[in-house]
Amino acid sequence: MMLPIFPLLLLVTSIGSILWYQRTDNDIFGVLAVASALAGVIWGLVIAHWSIHLISLLVLLKFRSPIFSAIQVKVDGGK
């Protein structure tokens, strides 16, 4: 069985960049951490099973934003 080296490399790079970003004044390490974390999320979604996609969709549909559910719009119809 092949080890998942690429996702582990992305995880180590993002954690290292976050730690380095906390100790320096350079913003490039923060950008590197965000970019590698985003690449890891996309890579994870690409190799995920279709059932994981359905479960995550159901979870996203279950939890709605309280801001949008609290807004109520009333339409008079021009009266």
N, C-alpha and C positions, 0 to 999 in steps of 0.2 A: 504494500500500500504506500502510495506516495504521500509524503508529508505536505501539509498545506503551508508551504514556505512563503508564498507571496502574501497571503493575508497576515501572517505573523510578522513579516518584514514591514508591512504597512502599519501594523499596530505598534511595533517597536519604534519605528520612525516617528509616528505621531506622538507617542509618549515622550520620547527623547526631545522632540521639538518643543513640546509643551514645557518640559522641565527647563530646557535651555532658554526658552522665551521668558520664563519667570526670572531668570538671573541676568539677562542682558537687556539693553535698550533697543536692540534691533527688532524691527517688526517682521523681518523675513522669516524668522522661526515660527511666529504665529501663523503666518500665511502657509508655511510648509506643513504645520500641524493640521490646519483646517483642510488643506488640499488632500493630504494623505488620509485623514479621517473620512472625507467625502469619497475618495476613491475606494476605501475599505467598505463603506456602506453600499456603494454601487456594485462592487465586486460581490459582496455578500448577497445582494438581491439578485444578481445574475445567476449565481450558482445555487440559490435556494430552491427547494422543492415547491411545486405549485400549491400544495396544501398550506405551506407557510405564508404564501401570498394571500390566500383566501382568509386565513385566520387573522392576519394583520389588517386586511381590509375590513373584516367584521369588527375588530377592535377599534379601528379608526372611526367607523360609522357609529359605534356605540357611544364613544366619548365625544360629545359635542362641546364646542366652545361656549362658556357661559356668557360671553359678551354678545354673541350672535343670537343666543336663545332668549336673552333679556330684552332685545330690541323688538318692539312691536310697531309695525307700520300700519296706519289706518288710511284707507283710500276712500274719499267721499264720492268720487265719480263726477266731480264738477258741480256739485250742489252747493 
